[in-house]
Structure formats: C-alpha cells, structure tokens
C-alpha cells in the first residue's frame, strides 16, 4: 500500500510541529479488514474492494477506491452493490484479521507498556515514558507507522496530542496513511472549525438538536453558555460537550482494559421461522463464543441472546449463572432456554445473536457438577472435549471438528437461509473493528 500523503482536511493544516506536551497517541489502521485482504492479494491494490457478503449483510470494510464511489462501513451490502456495481466483494476472514491485529498490538507494546486497545484496529498509547529511549513524540509516531507498514504490511494513521480526545480526532482528520500533531497551544485552532458531529457522544439526534439551536461547529458550542446546553441536552451531556468543545479531557490511557463481553450474531439471507434451524444457529454461535472466550482465557457469568424480527424489531434476553462458564454446551443450553421462553410460534426472524457477559479470568471459574440440572456429562469433560476441538480447528480449519447437529445433510449448505456472519460493532475488544 502506498505511503504517500493524500488530500487533507483544512482543519489539519498549519498547526505547527511543537510536540513538547503531546504524549498521547491514537493509532488507527486504515481500512483494516480490506487492507489485510490486500496483503494476500496484492493484485487488488488500486481496485474498489468491499469486505462483506450477501444482500442482507453489511459492509465491514472497503478500500479507499470503493469509498470514493460512496461505499462506507456498516452500509447495507445491497446498497453498496448498487453504489459500486463493479467493486470486488470479498468474504471476511476474521481469523486472519485477529492474527494481523495481534502483530500490530505487539508493535505497540514494544513502544510503551501503556497501550489501551479499543478494537482490533486502533489503540491509544501513552508514550511519556518512552521519550528518553525513543525520542520526541513525532519521531515515535513515525517509528510506529514505519514498523506497522514494514512488519504488518498495512498502513495506519496517527494522531499526536496532549489528550485522548484530540489525538483521536487528529488521526481521523489525517486519514489515510498520515500523521498529525496537534500542539497544545493549537488545540482550539484545530478543534473549533470542526462540525459538532466530531464530538464524542453527538449522534444524529443530538446533532439535530444542536443545529436547531444554531450550533454547527465545535466553536459554536464552546461559545454557548453551559446552562443553555444543559437545558437542551441534559446536565451530563451538556457539561460534557462543553468541556470537549474546549479540548478538556482528563482521561488517562488505561492498559489492558477488561473486556466487557464476547458475542457473535448472524443475519440470515432470508427470514426464517424454523425452530430447529434457529436452535442449530444458537448452538453454532454458542460454540464460537465459547471458543473465543477460551482463547482469551476468560469465562462469563451471564448468557444473553439477541433476536431481530423481520420488521427489524430487536429484543434481548439474558440469564446470570451461579458460576462463570466457557463451555459452549452450557452457553447453548441457556441460550436455547431463553429462546424457548419467548414462546415464538412461526415468527419470522432476521437475526440471532449469542453473547457472554460478566467476564472474569478463566482461573476464577469454579467447576461444579453441572450448571444444568439434567446434564449427564461432567462440565469438565465437556470443556476438555471442546478444548481439544479448539486445537483441531486451529490446525485443520474451522470446519473440523464441530457438533454433529451442525453437519449439513449430504450435498446441502450448512448455512441456514444462506446466513451472513459478522461480529457486531458493539463489543469491546472482541473482534469488532471500527473501520477508518
């Protein structure tokens, strides 16, 4: 991928290069999933490429050539195909993304012990302690960019500032493949011309409220009395936006932030109402969630399911167990009970999901005879079998082995309704990626 600097927003220009107090870095991979795909397919460089699949899934990533045509992450695939009919669509390879992410995170860890990953493809670094060893913040940022490019074979954008908020805005402003330093004294010059949507916590509805008040830029918010903001948005939101508009953000980089949950969900290519197929899908998702938990050395006390109906109505249900688990058999049993308790009779379903919450280190898991009163197999035996399966899948691929219930009839697809899998975008460090 090219190292050249592309066009920059006006807000990124003429800020100076004084990085004296700029010890916070935000490093964000460029179009991460798509970039990883191009590592193995260099012939696709320069082409419009979309990572996703099916007509009812969403775009997980797109090259900048595809973005120039109007494609963006989270766009429905059906729309992306209309916007860019000649783009090449690639099925995602999540194991490969995790592999490259681990490589990138190792690079960060070699720079500073204070690394706060936000997802597979971005992290904050506090490099104050690395300055004596590696030099000024700008030099460290360039070192990171070079190493990511040379070792991981992808590009990243780096924002350098004195706070997390400004560093993140800077990396966004300088994408792709760029570096932007925002000196402390230039913070407001950089921040105030930006649209109100640049502030954390400003979604579509909040943006509409702010624009209704005549507030279109961050500078407009900064010049608005905080009482006016709190009346319009509520005390907490108004005060927070006022502080951010003045560049105030006292949050520190927190290394190894604990994961809050691990989950997977599937959107079917067509709505289904067959409880057998739905049950099999819950089993497949439970197995996948459990394998990911074991890979991270975690277990969870709460099992949750997510159901989205044909009319896009979405519900969730959860149950907290007496002890944490990382066993797919147990997670599925709870997920199946939660689904059965809904009493759905031939109700067409668009999406199902399984999530493990209340995560703790797996060493804190207390084995007992069973979490399930009717179980005939000791949980330790289930876990041993599933752990053995983890090793076989790592060696021979995801299709081997798996529960017999998930094996398709001869000659048929094992994907009910031709499903399109993707990690949801709300997990914390669980395989999700906010593409940029």
Secondary structure, DSSP 4 states (H G I P E B T S, - for coil): ---------GGGSS-----TT--EEEEEESSHHHHHHHHH-GGGTTS-EEE--TTTSB--EE-HHHHTTT--TT-BHHHHHHHTTTSEEE---HHHHHHHHHHHHHHHHHH-S-EEEEETTEEEEE-GGGHHHH-SHHHHHHHHHHHIIIIIS--EEEEEESSHHHHHHHHHHT-SS-EEE--GGGHHHHHTTSBGGGSTT--HHHHHHHHHTT--BHHHHHTS-HHHHHHHH-HHHHHHHHHHHTT---PPP-TTPPP-EEEEEEEEEEEE--HHHHHHHHHHHHHHHHHHHHHTTEEEEEEEEEEEETT--EEEEEEEEEEEE--HHHHHHHHHHHHHHTT-SS--EEEEEEEEEEEEEGGG----S-SSTT--S-HHHHHHHHHHHHHHHHHH-TTSS--GGGSPPTTS-SSTTS-EEE--TT-SSSS-----
